[in-house]
Each structure stands twice: as C-alpha cells, then as structure tokens.
Amino acid sequence: MRIRLLEDIIWFILGTILLVNYNKDWSSILLVLDWQFFGLMGNMKTTARSTVLFYLLLLVSFSSMAQTSDTQKSPLRLGVNYGLGSENIFPFKSKDYDYTLAFYKLQIMQPLKDMGKWNLELLIEPSLFIAEHTLLNEFYVQPRHGPDYLEQRVELVKPKQINEYALGVGLLFRHKTFDKVNTYILGSVGPMVNTKGTERLAEGFAFSDVLALGMFFSVDAITLDLRGSLRHVSNFRLKKPNAGYNSVNLEIGCTFSL
C-alpha cells in the first residue's frame, strides 16, 4: 500500500504541474481520467498506469512548448550526481531483506516553461546503481518460489551484488527561492535492467520510480545539487517475483550550462 501511494503521489504531482502551467482542457481531462482509471483498475500494478500517464504528460508538455515559441528558453544543462541509498531507513525498514546501494547519474536538463519564480524542466538521467542485497528472513522464501526454495534460502542469505542500469525520465519543478538558491521537486520513471535476480525481483527488465526533493546552489558557472529521494523498483509483473526493492537516497552533484 505504501508503494502504491508513493507512485500515485508522484504522478498526481506531475499531472497537477502540467495542469496548472499549461491550462489545457485536454490536460485536465487526462488528469481526471487517470484518477478514474486508478479507481476502476485498482487490481492492476500502479507502475504500468504511471508509465503510460507519464509519457502522455510529456506529450502534453511538448505540445504546449510548440504553441508558446515566444517563451524565453534557458540553455540545456548537463551534470553528474553521486549518491547512496538504503532500505533500512524510515518509511521502509523491512525485516525481510537488506538493500543498500551507491549510484552514479548523468543529468540532462531541458527547460520547458519559465514562469518567473517557477520553472518547469525535463530531466533525463542515465544511471548506474550498484546495489547489495541480503535476505534477512529466510522464511520469506516459500515453496511458491520454486521446488528448490530450500537451496534458495541458503544462497540468498549471503550478500549479493546487483548492477542496475536505468534511464530515468522525469519532470523537475524548480522554485527561485533566493538569489543563488533554488529548491525543487521532481518525479521520474524509466526502464531498468538488473543483472541478478533475488526472492523479491526477477533478473532483467524492470522500472525505476523516483520522487525527490532538492536544492540547487549557484557558484559562478557551476550549480551544486543536493537531493533526497524515495525510490521503488519493480517489473510491472512481467516476471515473478515482483515485490521489488525500496530505498531512501541522498545524492550530491553539479551541473553546468552548455
């Protein structure tokens, strides 16, 4: 339930941002239909609906950009971020497994809309997550995990390194808080490939969902980035198992204009 709520919050924020900034009738309809879809199809995995809604919302934003060509655009920005994360932090802290990670991101930011104190930006994040997973509760693995579930218990209680290659695509809503300090909220979702399976997630294709709050600090031509985030990984029920991983993350980085 916590993960479904987190994902719903991400996409509600993204939809509201576009609704407020572009004020398009069909954007309003899209947002309303999405919430009706949540209610009617509650038995489906939230990630699938979120992904569809997300790319439709991007379509709305690009259409609006084309219709507002007189809007002043800031230059494209590039950056790199480094971060650490863990499942063993509120609001998660599962007793069944341990999941920690270090990650590296390339940041590509394209302004979409300048509204004075507020800016809306497209964010693309090719990322590498290097995670370590350990099964803490061996009885989590049951016969439903396969006829070799006893062997799986023995293997999964050992720390296991997993590489996750993700491409996050999201929207960043930036506020010009002080002269050289901006605050922001962002939501992103994107495809991901992980190199090893566990009792919680099958090896291969999955999705990475992120909700984050952060601050930008301008120092001459460089902008420093400090960000805290919640992340959920699952595979849209393409394979079993699909319980996924959760983590609370902290990252730092810097960006610069081209």
C-alpha positions as CSV (number, residue, x, y, z in Angstrom):
1,M,0.0,0.0,0.0
2,R,2.9,2.4,0.8
3,I,4.4,1.9,-2.6
4,R,1.1,2.3,-4.5
5,L,0.6,5.6,-2.5
6,L,4.1,6.8,-3.4
7,E,3.6,6.1,-7.1
8,D,0.2,7.8,-7.1
9,I,1.7,10.9,-5.4
10,I,4.4,11.1,-8.0
11,W,2.0,11.1,-10.9
12,F,-0.5,13.3,-9.2
13,I,2.2,16.0,-8.7
14,L,3.3,15.7,-12.3
15,G,-0.2,15.9,-13.6
16,T,-1.0,18.9,-11.4
17,I,2.1,20.8,-12.5
18,L,1.2,20.4,-16.2
19,L,-2.4,21.3,-15.5
20,V,-1.6,24.5,-13.7
21,N,1.2,25.6,-16.1
22,Y,-0.4,24.9,-19.4
23,N,-4.1,25.1,-18.5
24,K,-5.1,22.9,-21.5
25,D,-8.6,21.3,-21.4
26,W,-7.3,18.0,-22.6
27,S,-4.6,18.0,-19.9
28,S,-7.4,18.4,-17.3
29,I,-9.3,15.6,-18.9
30,L,-6.2,13.4,-18.9
31,L,-5.6,14.0,-15.2
32,V,-9.3,13.2,-14.3
33,L,-9.3,10.1,-16.4
34,D,-6.1,8.9,-14.8
35,W,-7.7,9.0,-11.3
36,Q,-10.8,7.3,-12.6
37,F,-8.5,4.6,-14.0
38,F,-6.9,4.2,-10.6
39,G,-10.3,3.6,-9.1
40,L,-11.7,1.3,-11.8
41,M,-8.5,-0.8,-12.3
42,G,-7.2,-0.9,-8.8
43,N,-6.3,-4.6,-9.2
44,M,-3.6,-3.7,-11.8
45,K,0.0,-2.7,-11.0
46,T,0.4,1.0,-10.4
47,T,3.7,1.2,-12.3
48,A,2.1,0.4,-15.6
49,R,-0.5,3.1,-15.3
50,S,2.1,5.5,-14.0
51,T,4.3,4.9,-17.0
52,V,1.5,5.4,-19.5
53,L,0.4,8.6,-17.8
54,F,3.9,9.9,-17.6
55,Y,4.6,9.7,-21.3
56,L,1.2,11.2,-22.1
57,L,2.0,14.1,-19.8
58,L,5.3,14.6,-21.6
59,L,3.4,14.8,-24.9
60,V,1.2,17.5,-23.3
61,S,4.3,19.5,-22.3
62,F,6.0,19.3,-25.7
63,S,2.7,20.3,-27.5
64,S,2.5,23.3,-25.2
65,M,6.1,24.2,-25.9
66,A,5.4,24.3,-29.6
67,Q,2.4,26.6,-29.0
68,T,4.5,29.0,-26.9
69,S,7.5,29.5,-29.1
70,D,7.9,33.1,-27.8
71,T,8.8,31.8,-24.3
72,Q,12.4,32.6,-23.3
73,K,14.4,29.3,-23.0
74,S,17.4,28.8,-20.7
75,P,20.3,26.7,-22.1
76,L,20.5,23.0,-21.8
77,R,22.3,21.9,-18.7
78,L,24.5,18.8,-18.1
79,G,25.6,17.4,-14.8
80,V,26.8,14.4,-12.8
81,N,25.4,13.1,-9.4
82,Y,26.7,10.6,-6.9
83,G,24.5,9.1,-4.2
84,L,24.0,6.5,-1.5
85,G,20.8,4.7,-0.5
86,S,19.3,2.2,1.9
87,E,16.1,0.3,2.5
88,N,16.8,0.3,6.3
89,I,15.5,3.9,6.8
90,F,12.0,5.2,7.5
91,P,9.5,4.9,5.9
92,F,10.6,1.4,4.8
93,K,12.8,-0.7,7.2
94,S,11.7,-4.1,6.1
95,K,12.6,-7.1,8.4
96,D,12.7,-9.4,5.4
97,Y,15.7,-8.1,3.5
98,D,18.5,-5.6,3.4
99,Y,19.2,-3.4,0.3
100,T,21.9,-0.8,0.1
101,L,23.2,1.0,-3.0
102,A,25.7,3.5,-4.4
103,F,24.8,5.2,-7.7
104,Y,26.1,7.4,-10.4
105,K,23.9,9.6,-12.7
106,L,24.3,11.7,-15.8
107,Q,21.9,14.7,-15.6
108,I,20.4,16.2,-18.7
109,M,18.0,19.1,-18.0
110,Q,16.0,21.0,-20.6
111,P,13.8,23.9,-19.6
112,L,10.2,23.6,-20.7
113,K,8.5,26.6,-19.1
114,D,9.7,29.8,-17.4
115,M,7.2,31.4,-15.1
116,G,9.2,33.9,-13.2
117,K,9.8,32.4,-9.8
118,W,8.9,28.9,-11.0
119,N,10.5,26.8,-13.8
120,L,9.4,23.5,-15.3
121,E,12.2,21.3,-16.7
122,L,12.5,18.0,-18.4
123,L,15.1,15.7,-16.7
124,I,16.8,12.7,-18.3
125,E,19.0,10.5,-16.1
126,P,21.1,7.6,-17.4
127,S,22.1,5.9,-14.2
128,L,24.1,3.1,-12.8
129,F,23.0,1.7,-9.4
130,I,25.4,-0.7,-7.6
131,A,23.3,-2.5,-5.0
132,E,23.9,-5.1,-2.3
133,H,21.0,-7.4,-1.3
134,T,20.8,-9.8,1.6
135,L,17.8,-11.9,2.6
136,L,17.2,-11.4,6.4
137,N,14.2,-13.5,6.9
138,E,14.8,-16.9,5.3
139,F,11.2,-18.0,5.8
140,Y,10.2,-15.3,3.3
141,V,11.2,-17.8,0.6
142,Q,8.4,-20.4,0.4
143,P,7.6,-23.3,-1.9
144,R,5.9,-20.8,-4.2
145,H,9.4,-19.6,-5.1
146,G,10.2,-22.9,-6.7
147,P,10.9,-26.6,-5.8
148,D,14.5,-25.5,-4.9
149,Y,13.3,-23.0,-2.3
150,L,15.4,-24.5,0.5
151,E,18.6,-24.1,-1.7
152,Q,17.5,-20.5,-2.4
153,R,17.3,-19.7,1.3
154,V,20.9,-20.9,1.7
155,E,22.1,-18.8,-1.2
156,L,20.1,-15.6,-0.7
157,V,21.1,-15.1,3.0
158,K,24.6,-14.3,1.5
159,P,25.2,-10.7,0.4
160,K,24.7,-10.4,-3.4
161,Q,25.9,-7.5,-5.6
162,I,23.4,-6.4,-8.3
163,N,24.1,-3.8,-11.0
164,E,21.1,-1.8,-12.2
165,Y,21.2,0.2,-15.4
166,A,18.4,2.7,-15.5
167,L,17.2,5.5,-17.8
168,G,15.1,7.9,-15.7
169,V,12.8,10.4,-17.5
170,G,11.0,13.0,-15.3
171,L,9.8,16.5,-14.7
172,L,11.5,18.9,-12.3
173,F,9.6,21.8,-10.8
174,R,12.1,24.5,-9.7
175,H,11.5,27.5,-7.4
176,K,13.8,30.5,-7.3
177,T,13.9,30.7,-3.5
178,F,16.9,33.0,-3.0
179,D,19.4,34.9,-5.2
180,K,21.6,31.8,-5.7
181,V,19.5,29.1,-4.2
182,N,16.7,27.2,-5.9
183,T,14.5,24.4,-4.4
184,Y,12.7,21.8,-6.4
185,I,10.6,18.7,-6.5
186,L,10.9,16.0,-9.2
187,G,9.3,12.8,-10.2
188,S,10.7,10.3,-12.7
189,V,10.1,6.8,-14.1
190,G,12.1,4.8,-16.5
191,P,13.2,1.4,-17.8
192,M,15.9,-0.5,-16.0
193,V,17.8,-3.8,-16.4
194,N,19.2,-5.6,-13.3
195,T,21.9,-8.2,-13.5
196,K,20.8,-10.7,-10.8
197,G,17.5,-11.9,-9.5
198,T,16.5,-12.4,-5.9
199,E,13.5,-13.5,-3.9
200,R,12.0,-10.1,-4.4
201,L,12.7,-9.3,-8.1
202,A,13.5,-11.3,-11.2
203,E,16.6,-10.7,-13.2
204,G,16.2,-8.5,-16.3
205,F,13.8,-5.7,-17.2
206,A,12.1,-3.6,-14.6
207,F,11.1,0.0,-13.8
208,S,12.7,2.6,-11.5
209,D,10.3,5.2,-9.9
210,V,11.7,8.2,-8.0
211,L,10.2,11.0,-6.0
212,A,12.7,13.6,-4.8
213,L,13.2,17.0,-3.1
214,G,16.3,19.0,-3.6
215,M,18.2,22.3,-3.7
216,F,20.5,24.0,-6.3
217,F,23.3,26.3,-5.2
218,S,24.8,28.5,-7.8
219,V,28.6,29.0,-7.6
220,D,29.8,31.1,-10.6
221,A,29.2,28.9,-13.7
222,I,28.6,25.7,-11.7
223,T,25.4,24.7,-9.9
224,L,25.7,22.4,-6.9
225,D,22.9,19.9,-6.4
226,L,21.8,18.4,-3.1
227,R,18.9,15.9,-3.3
228,G,16.9,13.5,-1.1
229,S,14.7,10.9,-2.7
230,L,12.5,7.8,-2.4
231,R,12.9,5.0,-5.0
232,H,10.9,1.9,-5.8
233,V,12.0,-0.8,-8.3
234,S,9.6,-3.4,-9.7
235,N,9.0,-5.1,-13.1
236,F,5.3,-4.4,-13.9
237,R,4.6,-8.1,-13.3
238,L,6.5,-9.1,-16.4
239,K,8.1,-11.8,-14.3
240,K,7.9,-13.3,-10.9
241,P,8.9,-12.5,-8.3
242,N,7.9,-8.8,-8.4
243,A,7.9,-7.5,-4.7
244,G,10.7,-5.1,-5.7
245,Y,13.1,-3.0,-3.7
246,N,12.7,0.3,-1.9
247,S,15.3,2.8,-0.8
248,V,15.8,6.2,0.8
249,N,18.6,8.1,-1.0
250,L,20.8,11.1,-0.6
251,E,22.8,12.4,-3.5
252,I,25.1,15.3,-4.4
253,G,26.3,16.6,-7.8
254,C,27.0,19.6,-10.0
255,T,25.6,20.9,-13.3
256,F,26.7,23.4,-15.9
257,S,25.2,25.1,-19.0
258,L,26.4,24.1,-22.4
